[in-house]
């Protein structure tokens, strides 16, 4: 190995613990989770970011894993609609998936996890996620 190439220069590879087909489907569904600016400005966590971007903009914004978790925990009806709950039921992590992701996060850096795994880790803090979504349906 030459002195110009060090281990720090190499990009870190993401760790995928979920079946690739399932991860692909979850990622597509997550990309569809968006909220309108009017709803977003009501959320305290991201209001300053959205207002700073462009006050006249009316486009939709992607939801982060943390926002999705917070919306489920609070059962915010402005954001959490029937369609979103149905999609969440389809992509909700199984107990085995939650166990593998949390075990990895305890032993290693959670930022190395893939997008699906990071979502599973975020929503693992939501108790009875399936029942919460069924209540909205």
N, C-alpha and C positions, 0 to 999 in steps of 0.2 A: 504494500500500500504506500502510495506516495505521500509526501508531507503536505501537499496541497489539499488532498482529500482526507477529511477526518470524519469520524462517526457523527459529529455534531452537524455536519453539512448535509447529511443524507436526510431526506424527508422521512418522518415517522410513518410507518404503515399502520392503518387502522385495523383493529381487531374486530372480526365479525364472528359472533357466537350463535347467530340465528341462521336458519336455513336460507340460502340466497334467494330462493323464489319468494319466501315469506317476507324477507327483508325488502325485496323489490316492491311487493304489493303494499307493505306498510309505508315505504318511502313515498310512493305515488299518492297514497291517501293523505299522508301528512302534508304534502305539497298543496293539496286542495284546501287545507284548513287556513282560511283567510278571514279577516274581519275588516269591515269598512272603517274609514277614518273617524266617523262620528262615534262609533262604538269604541274605537281605540283611544280616543281622547278622554273617554270616561274612565279608562283604566289608569290608575295612578302610576303603575310601574313604567309605562312607556309613553305617557302623555307628553313629557318634555321632549323626548326624541322625535315624536311625530310632529309636534308643533314647530320644532326647530328646523325640520326638513323643508316644508313649504306649507304655510297655512292655507293656501288656496287649493291644494291638492285634494282630490276626492277619490283617489284610487284605493284599492284594497291592499292590506299589508299581510304578510305571512305571520303566522303565529309561531312563537318559539315553543319548545317543549315545556318550559316553565309556565308560559301563559296557558297552554292547554291544561296542564296540571292544576293551575290556580282556578281556571274556569270550571273544571270538574269539581274541585273541592268546594267552591262557593256556589255551585249550581246556578251560575249567572245566566238567566234566561235571555238577556240581550244577545249573548253570543252562542250559548248552548241551545241549539234548536234540534228538532227531531232528526233531520238529515245528519247532523254532526254526531248525534248520539248513536244512530244506526251505524255510521262508519266507525265510531269508536268501539262499538261492540265487536265489529269485524276484526279490528286490529289490536284489541286489548291483549296484553301479554298473558301467557299461561303461567301458572305457578312455577313450572320448571324453567321457563325463560326468565322470570324475575329472579329466581334463585341463582341461575348461572350468571346473570348480569351483576347482581349485587355481590356475589362471591368474587367476581373479577374486580369490581370496583374497590372492594376491601383490600385486595392483595396488590393491585396495580393502579396505575393512573387512569382514571375514568375518561380523561380526554382522548385516550387512544381508542375508545369504543367507536364503532360505526354509528351512523345516524339512527338507525332503528334501535340499536342497543342503548343509545343515550336517551331515546324516547322512553323505552321500557324502564330505564333507571329512574327517570323523572316521574313517571306515573306509578311507579312501585310504591310511592308514598301515599297514594290515594287508596283508602280502604274501600273494599267492595265496589270497585269501579264498574263492574258489569251491572250490579243492582242500581247504582246511581243513574246509569244511562237508561236502564229499563224504566225508571220512574218518569223520565221525560217522555218516553214513547207512550 
